[in-house]
């Protein structure tokens, strides 16, 4: 899988997603694009179950109904007249990192790049929900896309539900734009749901219906797929909030670094539910044949190496302010390697709830919610 540049306009360059499957099309964000504060749309990962349905803004309609006193249908032009919001949002596939699990669960073999951070704009769903006058006994809103296919031998439309309080949160959007431009077909044009802080399976693409229900929804993609099952240390049930995570974007894997020269280790960190990242710590592990068993984390100095650290061999990274509540947090750490050989760089994020990345991926039967400590191997010459 090779990334190649795509012209985005004067002086701009993007990177095409790296294909994982071609039919249906699924692709992951190339590593270089993850270093950007906002992921170019042309580079953003794509998750598709059934293929891209034919959609056009002038024919698009959203049907609101179910347990509602005033069901109605909304057109695209009318949607654009309503109040809009814009957020930088981390979008992460629930299966991101599945390939790191042992044994590897079935499903697309994502490594750590089914993720990106984009600027989405749209209308708060709560504004149109108010007009439908949903039944006070409603417990969930079921959102349905225009895409459909056969799952477990049954014709199935893609549909997911949200608890009422999440669906009616003012930041849950009927999104029409990404990075300042109308949505592209592979990213759900003309309208998709965006639920900041939840795994992207909640962000139903090609949205055509929203209905209130008074009993929990039991559709295929709610009760049979995108579930934590046979979990080790994870409560079972549908995947929901994004887990705290970090990613190392520089140096690149297998990079050749120079002994005695300062290296700027950089990355991104994020968590779900709008909870901020409070700390990222970094460790450098020397992996040469002559490794000192009593000091495996030696081999260089960091910007805070003399300070009281967060644990053996771990050092605090410098955090920058995120672009918004749902955006990722840039971080950096200065390291000067003092001997040649192979090294492993590691990063671990902790959020304001106190949740932190585990050493190993928490295993479950479908490979969801994978958030182990990030690792990059490099060589010092």
C-alpha positions as CSV (number, residue, x, y, z in Angstrom):
1,X,0.0,0.0,0.0
2,X,1.6,3.3,-1.1
3,X,0.6,6.8,-0.4
4,X,0.8,9.4,-3.3
5,X,0.4,13.2,-3.4
6,X,-2.9,14.7,-4.5
7,X,-3.0,18.4,-5.4
8,X,-5.4,20.3,-3.2
9,X,-4.9,23.7,-4.7
10,X,-2.1,26.4,-5.0
11,X,0.8,25.4,-2.8
12,X,-1.1,22.5,-1.1
13,X,-0.3,18.8,-1.1
14,X,-2.3,15.9,0.4
15,X,-1.9,12.2,0.5
16,X,-4.2,9.6,-0.7
17,X,-5.5,7.0,1.8
18,X,-3.8,3.7,1.7
19,X,-6.2,1.0,0.4
20,X,-7.1,-1.9,2.8
21,X,-9.9,-3.4,0.7
22,X,-11.1,-2.2,-2.7
23,X,-14.7,-3.6,-2.8
24,X,-16.1,-2.1,-0.7
25,X,-13.5,0.6,-0.5
26,X,-11.8,0.9,2.9
27,X,-8.5,2.8,3.4
28,X,-6.4,4.2,6.1
29,X,-4.8,7.6,6.6
30,X,-1.2,7.8,5.4
31,X,1.3,8.4,8.2
32,X,2.5,11.8,6.8
33,X,-1.1,13.2,6.9
34,X,-1.4,12.4,10.6
35,X,1.3,15.0,11.3
36,X,-1.1,17.7,10.0
37,X,-3.1,19.7,12.6
38,X,-6.2,19.1,10.5
39,X,-6.3,16.0,8.3
40,X,-6.8,16.7,4.6
41,X,-10.1,15.2,3.5
42,X,-8.3,13.6,0.5
43,X,-6.1,11.7,3.0
44,X,-8.7,10.8,5.7
45,X,-9.4,7.1,6.3
46,X,-12.6,5.6,4.7
47,X,-14.8,3.0,6.3
48,X,-17.5,1.6,4.0
49,X,-19.7,-1.5,4.6
50,X,-21.8,-1.8,1.4
51,X,-20.5,0.6,-1.2
52,X,-21.3,4.3,-1.8
53,X,-25.0,4.9,-2.5
54,X,-26.0,7.4,-5.2
55,X,-26.8,10.7,-3.5
56,X,-27.3,14.2,-4.7
57,X,-28.1,17.3,-2.6
58,X,-31.1,18.4,-4.7
59,X,-32.7,15.0,-4.1
60,X,-31.7,14.5,-0.5
61,X,-34.3,14.2,2.2
62,X,-34.2,13.4,5.9
63,X,-37.2,11.7,7.3
64,X,-37.9,12.3,11.0
65,X,-40.5,10.1,12.7
66,X,-41.0,7.0,14.8
67,X,-42.3,7.9,18.2
68,X,-43.0,11.5,17.2
69,X,-46.1,13.7,17.4
70,X,-45.2,15.7,14.2
71,X,-43.1,13.6,11.8
72,X,-41.8,15.5,8.8
73,X,-39.3,15.5,6.0
74,X,-36.4,18.0,5.6
75,X,-34.7,18.9,2.4
76,X,-31.1,19.9,1.8
77,X,-31.8,23.5,0.9
78,X,-33.9,23.9,4.1
79,X,-31.2,22.3,6.2
80,X,-28.7,24.9,5.0
81,X,-30.9,27.8,6.3
82,X,-30.6,26.6,9.9
83,X,-28.1,27.6,12.6
84,X,-24.7,26.0,12.1
85,X,-21.9,24.9,14.3
86,X,-18.3,23.9,13.5
87,X,-15.9,21.7,15.5
88,X,-12.5,20.1,15.0
89,X,-13.3,16.5,15.7
90,X,-11.1,13.4,16.0
91,X,-12.8,10.6,13.9
92,X,-11.6,7.1,14.8
93,X,-12.8,3.8,13.5
94,X,-13.7,1.5,16.4
95,X,-11.5,-1.2,14.9
96,X,-8.4,1.1,14.6
97,X,-5.4,-0.9,15.8
98,X,-7.0,-4.3,15.5
99,X,-3.9,-5.7,13.7
100,X,-2.0,-5.1,17.0
101,X,-4.1,-7.6,19.0
102,X,-2.9,-11.1,19.7
103,X,-4.5,-13.3,18.5
104,X,-5.8,-11.0,15.8
105,X,-9.6,-10.8,15.8
106,X,-11.5,-11.0,12.5
107,X,-12.2,-7.8,10.7
108,X,-10.3,-5.2,8.6
109,X,-6.6,-5.3,9.6
110,X,-6.3,-1.7,10.6
111,X,-3.0,-0.7,12.1
112,X,-3.1,2.6,14.0
113,X,-4.2,4.9,11.1
114,X,-7.9,4.5,10.8
115,X,-8.1,7.9,12.4
116,X,-7.9,11.7,11.6
117,X,-9.0,15.1,12.9
118,X,-11.2,17.2,10.6
119,X,-13.1,20.4,10.8
120,X,-16.8,19.5,10.5
121,X,-19.7,21.9,10.1
122,X,-23.4,21.3,10.2
123,X,-26.7,21.8,12.0
124,X,-27.2,20.6,15.5
125,X,-29.6,17.7,15.3
126,X,-31.5,19.0,18.3
127,X,-32.8,21.9,16.2
128,X,-34.7,19.7,13.8
129,X,-35.6,17.2,16.5
130,X,-37.6,19.9,18.3
131,X,-39.9,20.2,15.3
132,X,-40.7,16.5,15.3
133,X,-41.8,16.6,18.9
134,X,-40.5,13.2,19.9
135,X,-42.5,11.2,22.4
136,X,-41.3,11.9,26.0
137,X,-41.0,8.2,26.5
138,X,-38.4,7.9,23.8
139,X,-35.1,6.4,25.0
140,X,-33.1,6.4,21.7
141,X,-32.9,7.9,18.3
142,X,-32.2,5.5,15.4
143,X,-30.2,7.0,12.6
144,X,-30.3,5.3,9.2
145,X,-28.0,5.7,6.1
146,X,-28.9,5.2,2.5
147,X,-26.4,2.3,2.2
148,X,-27.6,-1.3,2.6
149,X,-26.5,-4.8,1.9
150,X,-26.7,-8.4,3.2
151,X,-25.4,-9.1,6.7
152,X,-25.7,-12.6,8.3
153,X,-27.9,-13.6,5.4
154,X,-30.4,-10.7,5.9
155,X,-31.0,-7.5,3.9
156,X,-29.8,-4.8,6.2
157,X,-29.6,-1.0,6.1
158,X,-26.8,0.6,8.0
159,X,-28.4,2.0,11.2
160,X,-27.1,2.9,14.7
161,X,-28.9,4.4,17.7
162,X,-27.9,7.0,20.2
163,X,-29.2,7.6,23.7
164,X,-31.6,10.5,23.7
165,X,-29.2,12.8,25.7
166,X,-26.4,12.1,23.2
167,X,-28.5,12.5,20.1
168,X,-29.9,15.8,21.4
169,X,-26.6,17.2,22.6
170,X,-26.0,20.6,20.8
171,X,-22.7,19.3,19.4
172,X,-24.2,16.3,17.6
173,X,-24.4,17.5,14.1
174,X,-26.1,16.9,10.8
175,X,-22.8,17.6,9.0
176,X,-22.7,19.0,5.5
177,X,-19.1,20.3,5.3
178,X,-15.6,19.0,6.1
179,X,-12.6,21.3,6.2
180,X,-14.6,24.1,4.7
181,X,-15.9,22.2,1.7
182,X,-19.1,20.2,1.0
183,X,-18.8,16.5,2.1
184,X,-17.4,14.2,-0.5
185,X,-19.2,11.0,-1.5
186,X,-16.9,8.6,0.3
187,X,-17.3,10.7,3.5
188,X,-21.1,10.6,3.5
189,X,-22.3,13.4,1.2
190,X,-24.5,15.2,1.2
191,X,-25.3,14.8,4.9
192,X,-23.8,12.6,7.6
193,X,-24.2,12.5,11.4
194,X,-21.2,13.5,13.5
195,X,-21.1,12.6,17.1
196,X,-18.0,14.1,18.7
197,X,-16.2,11.9,21.2
198,X,-17.7,8.6,20.0
199,X,-16.2,6.1,17.7
200,X,-17.0,6.9,14.1
201,X,-19.5,4.0,13.7
202,X,-21.9,6.5,15.3
203,X,-21.3,9.0,12.5
204,X,-23.8,7.5,10.1
205,X,-23.0,8.5,6.6
206,X,-25.5,9.3,3.8
207,X,-28.1,10.0,6.5
208,X,-31.7,9.6,5.3
209,X,-33.8,8.9,8.5
210,X,-33.9,9.6,12.2
211,X,-36.6,8.0,14.3
212,X,-37.4,8.0,18.0
213,X,-37.9,4.6,19.7
214,X,-39.3,3.8,23.1
215,X,-37.3,0.6,23.5
216,X,-33.6,0.0,22.9
217,X,-32.8,-0.5,19.2
218,X,-31.7,-4.1,18.3
219,X,-30.6,-3.7,14.7
220,X,-27.6,-5.6,13.3
221,X,-25.1,-2.8,13.7
222,X,-26.2,-2.2,17.2
223,X,-26.8,-5.6,18.7
224,X,-24.7,-8.0,16.6
225,X,-21.9,-5.9,15.2
226,X,-19.7,-3.2,16.8
227,X,-20.0,-4.8,20.2
228,X,-17.4,-5.6,22.9
229,X,-17.9,-9.3,23.3
230,X,-15.7,-12.0,24.9
231,X,-13.9,-9.0,26.4
232,X,-10.9,-9.1,28.8
233,X,-11.3,-6.1,31.1
234,X,-14.0,-4.3,29.0
235,X,-17.7,-4.3,29.8
236,X,-19.7,-6.0,27.1
237,X,-22.1,-4.0,24.9
238,X,-22.0,-1.6,21.9
239,X,-18.9,0.5,21.3
240,X,-19.5,4.0,22.4
241,X,-16.9,6.6,23.7
242,X,-13.4,6.8,22.2
243,X,-10.7,5.6,24.5
244,X,-7.7,7.7,25.4
245,X,-4.8,7.3,22.9
246,X,-1.6,8.7,21.6
247,X,0.2,8.4,18.3
248,X,3.9,9.2,17.5
249,X,4.1,11.1,14.2
250,X,7.8,11.9,14.2
251,X,10.3,10.4,13.8
252,X,9.0,7.9,11.3
253,X,9.3,4.2,11.8
254,X,12.8,2.9,11.0
255,X,14.2,6.4,10.7
256,X,18.0,6.8,10.9
257,X,18.9,9.3,13.6
258,X,22.3,10.8,14.4
259,X,24.0,10.2,17.7
260,X,24.5,13.3,19.8
261,X,21.9,15.3,17.7
262,X,18.7,16.4,19.3
263,X,15.5,14.7,18.0
264,X,12.1,16.2,18.3
265,X,9.7,13.4,19.1
266,X,6.2,14.5,18.2
267,X,2.7,13.2,18.1
268,X,-1.0,13.5,18.8
269,X,-3.2,12.5,21.8
270,X,-6.9,12.4,22.2
271,X,-9.8,11.0,24.3
272,X,-13.5,10.6,24.0
273,X,-16.5,12.5,25.3
274,X,-14.9,15.9,25.1
275,X,-12.5,14.9,28.0
276,X,-9.2,16.7,27.6
277,X,-5.8,15.0,27.6
278,X,-3.9,15.9,30.8
279,X,-0.5,14.2,30.3
280,X,1.6,12.4,27.7
281,X,4.8,10.7,28.8
282,X,7.6,9.4,26.6
283,X,10.2,6.7,27.0
284,X,13.2,5.7,24.9
285,X,14.3,2.1,25.1
286,X,17.7,1.0,23.8
287,X,17.3,-2.4,22.1
288,X,20.9,-3.2,21.2
289,X,22.7,-6.4,22.0
290,X,24.7,-4.6,24.7
291,X,21.6,-3.3,26.5
292,X,22.2,-2.7,30.2
293,X,19.8,-4.9,32.0
294,X,19.6,-2.5,34.9
295,X,19.1,0.5,32.7
296,X,17.1,-0.5,29.6
297,X,15.7,3.0,29.2
298,X,19.1,4.7,28.9
299,X,20.8,5.8,25.7
300,X,20.1,9.5,25.8
301,X,18.8,12.5,27.6
302,X,15.5,14.4,27.4
303,X,14.4,17.9,28.0
304,X,13.2,17.0,31.6
305,X,15.5,14.1,32.3
306,X,16.7,15.6,35.5
307,X,13.2,16.4,36.8
308,X,11.1,14.1,39.0
309,X,9.4,11.9,36.3
310,X,6.2,10.0,36.1
311,X,7.8,6.6,36.4
312,X,10.9,4.6,35.5
313,X,12.3,5.8,32.2
314,X,9.2,8.0,31.5
315,X,9.4,11.7,30.9
316,X,6.7,14.3,30.5
317,X,6.1,15.6,26.9
318,X,5.1,19.2,26.3
319,X,1.5,19.6,25.4
320,X,0.0,22.2,23.1
321,X,-3.5,23.5,23.3
322,X,-5.9,21.5,21.1
323,X,-8.0,23.4,18.5
324,X,-11.2,22.6,20.4
325,X,-12.9,20.3,22.9
326,X,-13.0,17.4,20.4
327,X,-9.7,17.9,18.6
328,X,-6.5,16.1,19.3
329,X,-3.7,17.5,21.4
330,X,-0.3,18.0,19.8
331,X,2.7,17.0,22.0
332,X,6.4,17.0,21.7
333,X,9.5,15.7,23.6
334,X,13.2,16.6,22.9
335,X,15.6,13.7,23.1
336,X,19.3,13.4,22.3
337,X,20.5,9.8,21.8
338,X,24.1,9.3,23.1
339,X,24.9,5.9,21.7
340,X,24.3,4.2,18.4
341,X,21.9,1.2,17.9
342,X,18.2,0.3,17.7
343,X,15.7,2.1,19.9
344,X,12.0,1.9,20.6
345,X,10.2,5.1,21.3
346,X,7.0,4.9,23.4
347,X,4.2,7.3,24.3
348,X,1.4,7.0,26.8
349,X,-1.5,9.5,27.2
350,X,-3.7,10.1,30.3
351,X,-6.9,12.0,30.2
352,X,-8.7,14.2,32.8
353,X,-10.7,11.2,34.0
354,X,-7.5,9.4,34.9
355,X,-7.9,6.9,32.1
356,X,-4.5,5.9,30.6
357,X,-3.2,3.8,27.8
358,X,-2.4,0.2,28.8
359,X,0.8,-1.6,27.9
360,X,-1.1,-4.1,25.7
361,X,-4.3,-3.8,23.7
362,X,-7.4,-4.9,25.7
363,X,-8.5,-7.9,23.7
364,X,-12.1,-8.6,22.6
365,X,-13.6,-10.9,20.0
366,X,-14.1,-8.2,17.4
367,X,-11.0,-6.1,18.0
368,X,-12.5,-2.8,19.1
369,X,-11.2,0.0,21.3
370,X,-7.5,-0.9,20.8
371,X,-5.4,1.8,22.6
372,X,-2.1,0.4,23.8
373,X,1.0,2.5,24.4
374,X,2.2,3.9,21.0
375,X,5.5,2.4,19.7
376,X,8.0,3.4,17.0
377,X,11.3,1.7,16.3
378,X,14.2,3.8,15.0
379,X,18.0,3.4,14.6
380,X,20.7,5.8,15.8
381,X,23.9,5.9,13.7
